[in-house]
């Protein structure tokens, strides 16, 4: 867009742009130099040039994703960086955050829209995952004929890595009845 803003002169103005447009403002322009000649009612003229610069869209790059550590948790995060476009950048995440990075979020897909100083936008989505839930089944063995030889074995599934309980490795449990 380019707009001619004349001052001085007499009466109303007419405009003639180098692309043959005749309005005060011209839109839909490619990058380049545009010349406008403004004429007042006394046929006095003034000519000026304006440059429409090329504007590049912001480029969003993923720096890191922190996945949620436990099923149902909210300690995930996304760290991005932005290049190109025109400073300053504005951020709007799908969860309402307006910061460059987000943290303290649950598993899910998060979309960020970056708007630069020239109102160019870029949008990108990222997925934060979480491990499966830990499921625990207990397999009891009843004591035999009045003996104290019953037991129970805990069988965890899901989660990630080695399962722990109270700081110790989770081993099959043997519970004796009294």
QUIQUITA-V207349 format. One record per residue. N is the residue number from 1. RES is the residue in one letter. PHI is phi in degrees with one decimal (999 if undefined). OMEGA is omega in radians with two decimals (NA if undefined). Layout:
n = <N | N>
res = <RES | RES>
phi = <PHI | PHI>
omega = <OMEGA | OMEGA>
This chain:
n = <1 | 2 | 3 | 4 | 5 | 6 | 7 | 8 | 9 | 10 | 11 | 12 | 13 | 14 | 15 | 16 | 17 | 18 | 19 | 20 | 21 | 22 | 23 | 24 | 25 | 26 | 27 | 28 | 29 | 30 | 31 | 32 | 33 | 34 | 35 | 36 | 37 | 38 | 39 | 40 | 41 | 42 | 43 | 44 | 45 | 46 | 47 | 48 | 49 | 50 | 51 | 52 | 53 | 54 | 55 | 56 | 57 | 58 | 59 | 60 | 61 | 62 | 63 | 64 | 65 | 66 | 67 | 68 | 69 | 70 | 71 | 72 | 73 | 74 | 75 | 76 | 77 | 78 | 79 | 80 | 81 | 82 | 83 | 84 | 85 | 86 | 87 | 88 | 89 | 90 | 91 | 92 | 93 | 94 | 95 | 96 | 97 | 98 | 99 | 100 | 101 | 102 | 103 | 104 | 105 | 106 | 107 | 108 | 109 | 110 | 111 | 112 | 113 | 114 | 115 | 116 | 117 | 118 | 119 | 120 | 121 | 122 | 123 | 124 | 125 | 126 | 127 | 128 | 129 | 130 | 131 | 132 | 133 | 134 | 135 | 136 | 137 | 138 | 139 | 140 | 141 | 142 | 143 | 144 | 145 | 146 | 147 | 148 | 149 | 150 | 151 | 152 | 153 | 154 | 155 | 156 | 157 | 158 | 159 | 160 | 161 | 162 | 163 | 164 | 165 | 166 | 167 | 168 | 169 | 170 | 171 | 172 | 173 | 174 | 175 | 176 | 177 | 178>
res = <X | X | X | X | X | X | X | X | X | X | X | X | X | X | X | X | X | X | X | X | X | X | X | X | X | X | X | X | X | X | X | X | X | X | X | X | X | X | X | X | X | X | X | X | X | X | X | X | X | X | X | X | X | X | X | X | X | X | X | X | X | X | X | X | X | X | X | X | X | X | X | X | X | X | X | X | X | X | X | X | X | X | X | X | X | X | X | X | X | X | X | X | X | X | X | X | X | X | X | X | X | X | X | X | X | X | X | X | X | X | X | X | X | X | X | X | X | X | X | X | X | X | X | X | X | X | X | X | X | X | X | X | X | X | X | X | X | X | X | X | X | X | X | X | X | X | X | X | X | X | X | X | X | X | X | X | X | X | X | X | X | X | X | X | X | X | X | X | X | X | X | X | X | X | X | X | X | X>
phi = <999 | -139.0 | -129.7 | -93.3 | -122.4 | -74.2 | -136.4 | 80.3 | 70.4 | -128.5 | 71.0 | -83.6 | -112.5 | -116.5 | -127.9 | -139.1 | -91.5 | -65.0 | -97.6 | 78.2 | -69.5 | -126.7 | -103.4 | -66.9 | -119.0 | -117.7 | -122.8 | 66.5 | -92.7 | -81.3 | -61.2 | 155.7 | -102.2 | -122.9 | -113.1 | -126.1 | -113.0 | -107.1 | -123.7 | -93.6 | -69.2 | -91.3 | 67.5 | -79.9 | -124.2 | -144.6 | -122.1 | -144.0 | -111.0 | -136.7 | -109.2 | -99.0 | -83.8 | -75.0 | -116.2 | -97.3 | -78.7 | -63.3 | -114.7 | -96.3 | -122.0 | -79.8 | -90.8 | -163.3 | -121.7 | -106.8 | -75.0 | -65.1 | -82.6 | -133.4 | -52.6 | 82.3 | -79.0 | -139.0 | -114.7 | -83.9 | -162.5 | -133.2 | -117.6 | -120.4 | -133.3 | -127.3 | -134.7 | 63.8 | 69.3 | -119.6 | -67.9 | -84.7 | -100.9 | -115.4 | -125.1 | -141.0 | -92.1 | -64.7 | -93.7 | 94.5 | -65.7 | -122.6 | -102.3 | -63.4 | -116.3 | -124.0 | -148.5 | 68.9 | -115.5 | -80.4 | -62.5 | 151.4 | -99.1 | -121.5 | -114.9 | -115.6 | -114.0 | -104.9 | -115.4 | -94.5 | -64.7 | -97.2 | 66.3 | -83.0 | -124.5 | -138.4 | -131.0 | -149.2 | -112.6 | -135.8 | -116.9 | -102.0 | -106.0 | -142.3 | -71.9 | -67.9 | -67.7 | -82.3 | -110.6 | -129.7 | -117.5 | -112.0 | -107.2 | -85.4 | -121.9 | -70.6 | -65.8 | -97.1 | 35.0 | 77.3 | -87.8 | -96.4 | -119.7 | -74.9 | -152.2 | -140.9 | -116.9 | -88.9 | -123.8 | -82.0 | -135.6 | 86.3 | 66.1 | -138.2 | 65.0 | -80.3 | -85.2 | -125.3 | -138.6 | 50.6 | 83.1 | -107.9 | -62.2 | -80.5 | -112.2 | -54.7 | -92.7 | -114.2 | -109.9 | -98.4 | -90.0 | -91.4>
omega = <3.04 | -3.12 | 3.04 | -3.14 | -3.11 | 3.00 | -3.07 | -3.12 | -3.08 | 3.01 | -3.10 | -3.08 | 2.94 | -3.04 | 3.02 | -3.12 | 3.13 | 3.07 | 3.10 | 3.07 | -3.08 | 3.12 | -3.14 | -3.14 | 3.06 | -3.08 | 3.07 | -3.04 | 2.94 | 3.08 | 3.12 | 3.13 | -3.14 | -3.14 | 3.08 | 3.01 | -3.14 | -3.12 | 3.09 | -3.07 | 3.07 | -3.14 | 3.00 | -3.08 | 3.00 | -3.10 | 3.12 | 3.09 | 3.03 | -3.14 | 3.01 | -3.06 | 3.04 | 3.11 | 3.10 | 3.13 | 3.07 | 3.08 | -3.12 | 3.10 | 3.08 | 3.04 | 3.11 | 2.99 | 3.01 | 3.12 | 3.12 | -3.04 | -3.14 | 3.10 | 3.12 | -3.11 | 3.12 | 3.12 | 3.09 | 3.12 | 3.11 | 3.14 | -3.13 | 2.94 | -3.10 | 3.07 | -3.10 | -3.09 | -3.07 | 3.09 | -0.06 | 3.09 | 2.98 | -3.06 | 3.00 | 3.11 | -3.13 | 3.07 | 3.09 | 3.14 | -3.13 | 3.11 | 3.13 | -3.12 | 3.06 | 3.10 | 3.13 | -3.09 | 3.12 | 3.08 | 3.12 | 3.11 | -3.13 | -3.12 | 3.09 | 2.99 | 3.12 | 3.08 | -3.12 | -3.09 | 3.09 | -3.13 | 2.99 | -3.08 | 3.00 | -3.11 | 3.10 | 3.14 | 3.14 | -3.11 | 3.04 | -3.12 | 3.06 | 3.10 | 3.07 | -3.14 | 3.04 | 3.08 | -3.08 | 3.01 | 3.11 | 3.07 | -3.13 | 2.97 | -3.11 | 3.09 | 3.14 | 2.99 | 3.05 | 3.11 | 3.07 | -3.09 | 3.07 | 3.13 | 3.04 | 3.14 | 3.09 | -3.13 | 3.12 | 3.00 | 3.13 | -3.09 | 3.11 | 3.05 | 3.13 | -3.14 | -3.12 | 2.98 | -3.12 | 3.08 | 3.14 | 3.06 | -3.14 | 3.10 | 3.03 | -3.08 | 3.04 | 3.14 | 3.14 | 3.07 | 3.13 | NA>
